[in-house]
Amino acid sequence: MIDMKRLVIILLGTCLLLSACASGSSESSKDVSGEKKTVTISVTMKDRFLETAALKFEETHPNINIEFKENLSLPSGAGDGAIDLNKYVQTVTTEALAGNASDIIAMGYLPVDKFVQKNMLVDLYGLMSKDSAFDKNQYYKKIMEASQTGDGLYAMPVSFSTSAMQGKSDLLEKANVSINDTSWTWDDFKNITLKVNEKADSDYSGMISAFPEQMLYDFIEENYSELVQPEEHKAKFDSKMFIDKMKQVKSMYDEGILSNGELTDLDKGLFTDLNLSSPKESLTQLLNPNTLLLRKPTESGTFRGGSFNSYSTFGINSKSKVQQEAWEFIKFLLSEDMQSSPEMSGLPLNKAVTEKELNSVKQQIQDGQIELPDGSDEKLLDERIDLLKTFLEETGVNIEGDMKIKSFALEELRTYMSGQKSAEEVSNLLQNRVMTYLNE
């Protein structure tokens, strides 16, 4: 997970340069008149997955042409990347406000809530309800629900990653520690780390992180809806809850429960943050019998579901004249054909594809194409497959949020974790910056 987290942190650092955003039926996808229609798609950069999807879609929909509008060239350095990303946000927002944006918009870097407030996106639930060929039950329900803005779905996730935690089961057993991962808290995490080191005569950190502000940043992402209510122009970064969390994390670093480190240092942590981003890789990294797969601790001891990050999300411009055709393309991205594409990054939103890929891994193991780790057997394999399926069904906490607000948080949290400012100073500064942005 640290590898991906490092990428996210670096990207968000550059996002400080972003300017605030400006204060039919499924069977009728073909044009009966025979006139060819064009569906335009605004993206930062098109990738091989989208290019392949467009080609396949056009083969089966000869009256529809897919045209990509790229707004971000491959950066030569971090600075160039920040400028180009800023260009995408500004360009697409300006186009949408003027009513001439592309038919489909990649929403990953855009503030969905602000677009919804200005009625610039279509509620996809409306299109689904008219489409007898689309079955919502084929997809991860909680992922879709967590992607809503209010009661509507305006940005459809195509694939996602989720996070969990893995622990060293041999050390936990040696210290006679059992974990109820549906109710454990970060205080439990701290106490367990201290107990294991005492009983097992070891000096492990609870977890190694690449950045000292990482856990606070994760906390904001996983509790974003409680900390920020954009529709009501409210934020709670000056709340006791947030200040207490800042102090808790800082104290765990000061006490050595949490430590900074590189990828090579991961084995020095009793627990490891685990990124699940493909069915095959997720399963194979769970087959070590000395690895315990755990739900992550929470603040209150109430597990709400695993957190997830969408790899790509797409919305439909409310001013588009080809909304039905645009929906047909988004629906095609969710089909088994495209969701099973090796060119797609992330876990499939389509549950049947995940099921098939997990069964394929099991078959490869049975055929000897994939070797089980020492101490592992088919019983453990079946247990881990069932556990992974449960994890994915439970996943339902969207960690996206507004990139601009998260970049504010990242900047201020760095000053706190480095000791430059107090928790109270940082919380007040962050609250003021976020409120100014929300009221623009």
C-alpha positions as CSV (number, residue, x, y, z in Angstrom):
1,M,0.0,0.0,0.0
2,I,2.8,2.4,0.8
3,D,3.9,2.4,-2.9
4,M,0.5,3.7,-4.0
5,K,0.2,6.0,-1.0
6,R,3.5,7.6,-1.9
7,L,2.2,8.3,-5.4
8,V,-1.0,9.8,-4.0
9,I,0.9,12.0,-1.5
10,I,3.2,13.3,-4.2
11,L,0.3,14.0,-6.6
12,L,-1.6,15.8,-3.9
13,G,1.4,17.9,-3.1
14,T,1.3,19.2,-6.7
15,C,-2.5,19.8,-6.4
16,L,-1.9,22.8,-4.2
17,L,-1.5,24.6,-7.5
18,L,-5.1,23.9,-8.5
19,S,-7.4,26.9,-8.9
20,A,-10.8,26.7,-7.2
21,C,-13.5,25.6,-9.5
22,A,-15.8,28.4,-10.7
23,S,-17.8,30.3,-7.9
24,G,-34.9,7.0,-23.7
25,S,-34.7,3.0,-23.3
26,S,-31.6,0.7,-23.5
27,E,-32.8,-0.9,-26.7
28,S,-32.7,2.4,-28.6
29,S,-29.0,3.0,-28.5
30,K,-28.8,2.9,-32.3
31,D,-30.1,6.0,-34.1
32,V,-33.1,4.8,-36.1
33,S,-32.5,7.5,-38.7
34,G,-29.2,5.9,-39.6
35,E,-27.3,9.2,-38.8
36,K,-24.0,8.5,-37.0
37,K,-23.7,10.1,-33.6
38,T,-20.5,11.1,-31.8
39,V,-20.0,10.8,-28.1
40,T,-17.2,13.0,-26.8
41,I,-15.3,12.1,-23.6
42,S,-13.1,14.5,-21.6
43,V,-10.2,12.7,-20.0
44,T,-6.8,13.7,-18.6
45,M,-5.1,11.1,-20.9
46,K,-6.7,8.2,-22.7
47,D,-5.2,4.8,-21.8
48,R,-5.1,1.5,-23.5
49,F,-8.2,0.3,-21.7
50,L,-10.3,3.2,-22.9
51,E,-8.9,2.9,-26.5
52,T,-9.8,-0.8,-26.6
53,A,-13.2,-0.2,-25.1
54,A,-13.9,2.5,-27.8
55,L,-12.9,0.2,-30.6
56,K,-15.0,-2.7,-29.4
57,F,-18.0,-0.5,-28.7
58,E,-17.9,1.0,-32.2
59,E,-17.8,-2.5,-33.7
60,T,-21.1,-3.4,-32.0
61,H,-22.6,0.1,-32.3
62,P,-21.7,1.2,-35.8
63,N,-23.9,4.3,-35.6
64,I,-22.0,5.7,-32.6
65,N,-18.5,7.2,-32.8
66,I,-16.4,7.6,-29.6
67,E,-14.1,10.6,-29.6
68,F,-11.7,11.4,-26.7
69,K,-10.7,14.9,-25.7
70,E,-7.4,14.7,-23.9
71,N,-6.5,17.6,-21.6
72,L,-3.2,16.3,-20.0
73,S,-0.1,15.4,-21.9
74,L,2.5,13.0,-20.4
75,P,4.4,15.2,-17.9
76,S,8.2,15.5,-18.1
77,G,8.4,16.3,-14.4
78,A,6.3,17.0,-11.3
79,G,5.9,20.7,-12.1
80,D,4.6,20.1,-15.6
81,G,2.2,17.5,-14.2
82,A,0.8,20.0,-11.8
83,I,0.2,22.6,-14.5
84,D,-1.4,20.1,-16.8
85,L,-3.7,18.8,-14.1
86,N,-4.7,22.4,-13.3
87,K,-5.5,22.9,-16.9
88,Y,-7.8,19.8,-17.0
89,V,-9.7,21.0,-13.9
90,Q,-10.0,24.6,-15.2
91,T,-10.8,23.7,-18.8
92,V,-13.5,21.1,-18.0
93,T,-15.1,23.2,-15.3
94,T,-15.2,26.2,-17.6
95,E,-16.7,24.2,-20.4
96,A,-19.3,22.6,-18.1
97,L,-20.4,26.0,-16.7
98,A,-20.7,27.3,-20.2
99,G,-22.8,24.3,-21.2
100,N,-20.4,23.0,-23.8
101,A,-18.5,20.3,-22.0
102,S,-18.0,16.8,-23.5
103,D,-20.8,14.3,-23.3
104,I,-18.9,12.1,-20.8
105,I,-16.5,13.6,-18.3
106,A,-13.8,11.8,-16.3
107,M,-14.6,13.0,-12.8
108,G,-11.5,11.7,-10.9
109,Y,-9.9,15.1,-10.3
110,L,-13.0,17.2,-10.4
111,P,-15.3,18.2,-7.5
112,V,-18.4,16.1,-8.1
113,D,-20.4,17.8,-5.4
114,K,-19.8,21.3,-7.0
115,F,-20.8,19.9,-10.4
116,V,-24.0,18.5,-8.9
117,Q,-24.9,21.7,-7.1
118,K,-24.7,23.5,-10.4
119,N,-26.8,20.8,-12.2
120,M,-24.0,19.9,-14.6
121,L,-24.3,16.1,-14.3
122,V,-27.0,13.5,-15.1
123,D,-28.2,11.3,-12.2
124,L,-27.3,7.9,-13.6
125,Y,-29.9,6.2,-11.5
126,G,-32.5,7.7,-13.8
127,L,-30.9,6.1,-16.9
128,M,-30.5,2.8,-15.0
129,S,-34.2,2.7,-14.1
130,K,-35.2,3.0,-17.8
131,D,-32.7,0.3,-18.9
132,S,-34.1,-3.2,-18.6
133,A,-30.7,-4.6,-19.7
134,F,-28.8,-3.2,-16.8
135,D,-28.9,-5.1,-13.5
136,K,-27.4,-3.2,-10.5
137,N,-27.2,-6.5,-8.6
138,Q,-24.3,-7.6,-10.8
139,Y,-22.1,-4.9,-9.2
140,Y,-20.8,-4.2,-5.7
141,K,-23.8,-2.5,-4.2
142,K,-21.9,-0.6,-1.4
143,I,-19.3,0.7,-3.9
144,M,-22.1,2.2,-6.0
145,E,-24.0,3.6,-3.0
146,A,-20.9,5.1,-1.5
147,S,-20.2,6.9,-4.9
148,Q,-23.5,8.8,-4.6
149,T,-23.8,12.5,-4.1
150,G,-26.9,12.9,-2.0
151,D,-29.4,10.3,-3.3
152,G,-28.1,10.4,-6.8
153,L,-25.2,8.7,-8.6
154,Y,-23.5,11.3,-10.8
155,A,-20.1,9.7,-11.2
156,M,-19.9,6.0,-12.0
157,P,-16.8,4.1,-10.8
158,V,-15.4,1.6,-13.3
159,S,-12.9,-0.2,-11.1
160,F,-11.5,0.3,-7.6
161,S,-8.9,-0.7,-5.0
162,T,-9.5,-1.3,-1.3
163,S,-7.3,-1.5,1.7
164,A,-7.0,-3.9,4.6
165,M,-4.3,-4.8,7.1
166,Q,-2.2,-7.9,7.4
167,G,-0.6,-9.0,10.6
168,K,2.2,-11.4,11.6
169,S,0.1,-14.3,12.9
170,D,3.1,-16.1,14.4
171,L,4.0,-13.2,16.7
172,L,0.4,-12.6,17.6
173,E,0.0,-16.2,18.6
174,K,3.3,-16.2,20.6
175,A,1.9,-13.3,22.6
176,N,-1.5,-15.0,23.0
177,V,-3.2,-12.1,21.3
178,S,-6.5,-12.5,19.4
179,I,-8.0,-9.7,17.4
180,N,-11.7,-9.0,16.8
181,D,-11.2,-7.0,13.6
182,T,-14.9,-6.0,13.4
183,S,-14.6,-3.9,16.6
184,W,-11.0,-3.1,17.3
185,T,-9.8,0.5,17.6
186,W,-6.6,2.4,17.1
187,D,-6.1,2.4,20.9
188,D,-6.4,-1.5,20.7
189,F,-3.8,-1.4,17.8
190,K,-1.4,0.5,20.1
191,N,-1.9,-1.8,23.1
192,I,-1.6,-4.9,21.0
193,T,1.7,-3.7,19.6
194,L,3.1,-3.0,23.1
195,K,1.8,-6.4,24.4
196,V,3.4,-8.4,21.5
197,N,6.7,-6.7,21.9
198,E,6.6,-7.5,25.6
199,K,5.5,-11.1,25.3
200,A,7.4,-12.0,22.2
201,D,10.5,-10.2,23.3
202,S,10.6,-8.2,20.0
203,D,10.9,-4.5,19.0
204,Y,8.5,-4.2,16.1
205,S,6.7,-1.0,15.3
206,G,3.0,-1.3,15.0
207,M,3.3,-0.2,11.3
208,I,5.7,1.4,9.0
209,S,4.6,4.4,6.9
210,A,6.4,6.3,4.2
211,F,5.2,9.6,5.4
212,P,4.5,10.8,9.0
213,E,1.3,12.5,8.0
214,Q,0.0,9.4,6.2
215,M,-2.3,8.1,9.0
216,L,-3.9,11.5,9.5
217,Y,-4.4,11.8,5.8
218,D,-6.1,8.4,5.7
219,F,-8.3,9.5,8.6
220,I,-9.5,12.5,6.6
221,E,-10.2,10.3,3.6
222,E,-12.1,7.7,5.5
223,N,-14.1,10.2,7.5
224,Y,-14.5,12.8,4.8
225,S,-18.3,12.9,4.8
226,E,-18.3,13.7,8.6
227,L,-15.5,16.3,8.3
228,V,-16.9,18.1,5.2
229,Q,-20.5,18.8,4.2
230,P,-20.1,20.8,1.0
231,E,-23.9,21.1,0.4
232,E,-24.2,22.9,3.7
233,H,-20.9,24.8,3.4
234,K,-19.7,23.2,6.7
235,A,-16.4,21.7,7.8
236,K,-15.3,20.2,11.2
237,F,-11.5,20.4,11.1
238,D,-11.6,22.5,14.2
239,S,-13.6,19.9,16.1
240,K,-12.4,18.0,19.2
241,M,-12.6,14.8,17.2
242,F,-10.1,16.0,14.7
243,I,-7.7,17.6,17.2
244,D,-7.8,14.5,19.4
245,K,-6.9,12.3,16.3
246,M,-4.0,14.6,15.5
247,K,-2.6,14.3,19.0
248,Q,-3.2,10.5,19.1
249,V,-1.2,9.9,15.8
250,K,1.6,12.3,16.9
251,S,2.0,10.5,20.2
252,M,2.1,7.0,18.5
253,Y,5.0,8.3,16.4
254,D,6.7,9.8,19.4
255,E,6.4,6.4,21.3
256,G,7.6,4.4,18.3
257,I,4.2,2.6,17.8
258,L,4.3,4.1,14.3
259,S,7.5,4.6,12.3
260,N,8.7,6.2,9.1
261,G,10.4,3.9,6.6
262,E,10.9,2.8,3.1
263,L,9.5,-0.2,1.3
264,T,12.5,-2.3,2.4
265,D,11.5,-1.6,6.1
266,L,7.9,-3.1,5.8
267,D,8.9,-6.3,7.5
268,K,9.8,-4.3,10.7
269,G,6.1,-3.6,11.3
270,L,3.9,-6.0,13.2
271,F,1.1,-4.9,10.8
272,T,1.2,-3.8,7.2
273,D,-1.2,-1.6,5.3
274,L,-2.4,-3.8,2.4
275,N,-3.6,-2.6,-1.0
276,L,-6.1,-4.9,-2.8
277,S,-6.1,-3.9,-6.4
278,S,-6.7,-7.0,-8.5
279,P,-8.3,-10.3,-7.8
280,K,-5.3,-12.4,-8.6
281,E,-2.7,-10.4,-6.8
282,S,-5.0,-9.9,-3.8
283,L,-5.5,-13.6,-3.4
284,T,-1.9,-14.7,-4.0
285,Q,-0.5,-12.3,-1.4
286,L,-2.9,-13.7,1.2
287,L,-1.8,-17.3,0.8
288,N,1.1,-17.2,3.3
289,P,-0.2,-19.1,6.4
290,N,1.8,-16.7,8.7
291,T,-0.2,-13.7,7.3
292,L,-3.4,-12.7,9.1
293,L,-5.8,-10.7,7.0
294,L,-7.6,-8.0,9.1
295,R,-10.1,-5.2,8.7
296,K,-8.5,-1.9,9.6
297,P,-9.0,-0.4,13.1
298,T,-11.6,2.3,13.5
299,E,-11.9,5.3,15.9
300,S,-15.1,4.1,17.6
301,G,-14.9,0.3,17.2
302,T,-17.7,0.3,14.8
303,F,-16.7,-1.2,11.4
304,R,-18.6,0.6,8.5
305,G,-17.0,-1.3,5.7
306,G,-13.6,-1.2,4.0
307,S,-12.5,2.0,2.3
308,F,-12.0,2.2,-1.4
309,N,-10.5,4.4,-4.1
310,S,-12.0,4.5,-7.6
311,Y,-9.5,4.1,-10.4
312,S,-11.7,6.0,-12.8
313,T,-15.2,7.5,-12.6
314,F,-17.3,8.9,-15.4
315,G,-20.2,11.3,-15.4
316,I,-22.6,12.4,-18.2
317,N,-23.0,16.1,-19.0
318,S,-26.5,17.2,-18.3
319,K,-26.4,19.4,-21.4
320,S,-25.4,16.5,-23.7
321,K,-27.7,15.7,-26.6
322,V,-26.5,12.1,-26.7
323,Q,-27.1,11.1,-23.1
324,Q,-28.5,7.6,-24.0
325,E,-25.5,6.9,-26.2
326,A,-23.2,8.1,-23.5
327,W,-24.8,5.8,-21.0
328,E,-24.5,2.9,-23.4
329,F,-20.7,3.4,-23.5
330,I,-20.4,3.7,-19.7
331,K,-22.5,0.5,-19.4
332,F,-20.1,-1.2,-21.8
333,L,-17.2,-0.3,-19.6
334,L,-19.0,-2.3,-16.8
335,S,-19.6,-5.3,-19.0
336,E,-17.9,-8.6,-18.3
337,D,-16.0,-8.3,-21.5
338,M,-14.3,-5.0,-20.5
339,Q,-14.2,-5.7,-16.8
340,S,-12.1,-8.8,-17.4
341,S,-9.7,-6.9,-19.7
342,P,-6.0,-7.2,-18.6
343,E,-5.7,-3.6,-19.6
344,M,-8.1,-2.4,-16.9
345,S,-6.4,-1.3,-13.6
346,G,-8.0,-2.1,-10.3
347,L,-10.6,-4.5,-9.0
348,P,-13.7,-5.0,-11.2
349,L,-16.9,-3.4,-10.2
350,N,-18.6,-6.4,-11.8
351,K,-18.8,-9.2,-9.2
352,A,-19.0,-12.0,-11.8
353,V,-15.6,-11.1,-13.2
354,T,-14.0,-11.2,-9.7
355,E,-15.6,-14.6,-9.1
356,K,-14.2,-15.9,-12.4
357,E,-10.7,-14.6,-11.8
358,L,-10.5,-16.0,-8.2
359,N,-11.7,-19.4,-9.6
360,S,-9.0,-19.2,-12.3
361,V,-6.3,-18.6,-9.7
362,K,-7.6,-21.6,-7.8
363,Q,-7.5,-23.8,-10.9
364,Q,-3.9,-22.6,-11.7
365,I,-2.9,-23.6,-8.2
366,Q,-4.5,-27.0,-8.6
367,D,-2.8,-27.5,-12.0
368,G,0.6,-26.6,-10.5
369,Q,1.0,-23.4,-12.5
370,I,1.0,-21.4,-9.2
371,E,2.9,-22.8,-6.2
372,L,1.4,-22.5,-2.7
373,P,3.7,-21.1,0.0
374,D,5.1,-23.6,2.5
375,G,2.5,-24.5,5.1
376,S,-0.4,-23.5,2.9
377,D,-3.0,-25.9,1.5
378,E,-6.2,-26.0,-0.4
379,K,-8.3,-25.6,2.8
380,L,-6.5,-22.3,3.5
381,L,-6.9,-21.3,-0.2
382,D,-10.7,-21.7,0.1
383,E,-10.8,-19.8,3.4
384,R,-8.9,-16.9,1.9
385,I,-11.1,-16.8,-1.2
386,D,-14.2,-16.6,1.0
387,L,-12.6,-14.0,3.2
388,L,-11.6,-11.9,0.2
389,K,-15.1,-12.1,-1.2
390,T,-16.5,-10.9,2.1
391,F,-14.0,-8.1,2.2
392,L,-15.1,-6.9,-1.2
393,E,-18.8,-7.1,-0.4
394,E,-18.2,-5.1,2.7
395,T,-16.2,-2.4,1.0
396,G,-18.2,0.8,1.0
397,V,-16.4,3.9,2.4
398,N,-15.4,6.2,-0.4
399,I,-12.1,7.9,0.3
400,E,-12.2,10.3,-2.7
401,G,-13.4,13.7,-1.6
402,D,-12.4,17.0,-3.0
403,M,-8.8,17.0,-4.2
404,K,-8.4,20.7,-3.3
405,I,-9.5,20.2,0.3
406,K,-7.3,17.2,0.7
407,S,-4.3,19.1,-0.7
408,F,-5.0,21.9,2.0
409,A,-5.0,19.1,4.6
410,L,-1.8,17.6,3.4
411,E,0.1,20.9,3.5
412,E,-1.1,21.8,7.1
413,L,-0.6,18.3,8.5
414,R,3.0,18.4,7.4
415,T,3.6,21.4,9.6
416,Y,2.0,19.7,12.6
417,M,3.8,16.4,12.2
418,S,7.2,18.2,11.8
419,G,6.5,20.1,15.1
420,Q,6.3,23.5,13.4
421,K,2.7,24.2,14.7
422,S,0.4,22.9,17.4
423,A,-2.6,20.7,16.8
424,E,-4.9,23.6,17.6
425,E,-3.1,26.0,15.3
426,V,-3.2,23.6,12.4
427,S,-6.9,22.7,12.9
428,N,-7.9,26.4,12.9
429,L,-5.8,27.2,9.8
430,L,-7.2,24.2,8.0
431,Q,-10.7,25.0,9.0
432,N,-10.4,28.6,7.7
433,R,-8.9,27.5,4.4
434,V,-11.6,24.9,3.8
435,M,-14.4,27.2,4.7
436,T,-13.1,29.9,2.4
437,Y,-13.0,27.4,-0.4
438,L,-16.5,26.0,0.3
439,N,-18.0,29.5,0.2
440,E,-16.4,30.5,-3.1
